[in-house]
Amino acid sequence: MSVPHLQSLCDGVCARLGLDAPRVDTGETGLAAFTLTLQGTPVTVLARPLVDPQTAFVVAELGTLPPELELAALRQLMEANFELLGRDAPC
């Protein structure tokens, strides 16, 4: 996703949530990203505009899993990540 499109996404999400929109940070590595804290959880949206100008990724810290659910939850998360990998992934 291009930097202007990522900034537009950031502005739109923040407007909808009633938050001040941060500026998209572009680093030396070619990544463009912004981070919001939603209900105490950091959520980062990032893109590599020079590599794939049509894709953005969302990263969220989910917290600690209860030990009895850890294996099943991580297995489901890995399966979901695999299924949703790529531009033409199912919604």
N, C-alpha and C positions, 0 to 999 in steps of 0.2 A: 504494500500500500504506500502510495507516495506521501511525503510529509504533509502537503496541503490537505490531502484526503484524511490523513490521520488526525490532523488538527481539527478538521471539520467534524469528524466523528467525536473527538474529545469535547468540542464546543457543544455539539448536540446532546450528548449524554449528560454533560454537566448542566446544561439549560433545563433538561427534562427533570433532573434530580435537584435543581435549585442550588447547585454548587458553583463556586468560582472555577472557571476552567484554567488549568495550568497550561503553560506553553509546552508543546512537544519538544522534548530534549533530543538533540541529534548528537551522537558521539562520534569519535574518531573511528570506531569499528564499523560504521555504516548502519548501525541500529538507530531507529527512531522510536521513542517511547514516551508514555505518560503514565503516571500512577495516581490512583484515587484511593481513598480510604472509605470503604462502604461498610457501615455497621461495625467498625473496628477492624475490618479485614482489608489489608492492602491488596489492590487489584491493579495489575500492570497490563497495559495493552502495548504491544510492540510490533514493529515491522522492520523488514530489510528492503527498503525501497529500491536499492540498486540490484538486488538479487531477484525479488519477486514483487513487482509493483501492485499486485492485486490481492495480496494476502496479509492479514494481521493475525497476531496470536494473543491470547489472553492467558495471563498467569495469575493465580490467586493462591494465597497461603490459606490452607484449609484447617490448620491446627493439628493437634495431636488426636490420633484415633484411639479409642479404647482397645486394649490388647486383644480382647476376644473378637473384635471386628476387623482388626488390622489386615490380616491376610486376605479375607474376602473383599474388603473395600479397595485395597491396593490392586488386586487382580481385576476388579471391575473398572477401576480407573485406567489401568494399562490397556484393557480391551477397548474402552471408549476412546482413549488417545489414539490407538491404532486405527480404529474405524473412522475417526474424524480427521485423520491426517491428509492434508492436501487440499487443493483448491476446489475440487469437484466432490468433496465429501458429502454424505447425506446430512440433511438437517434434522 
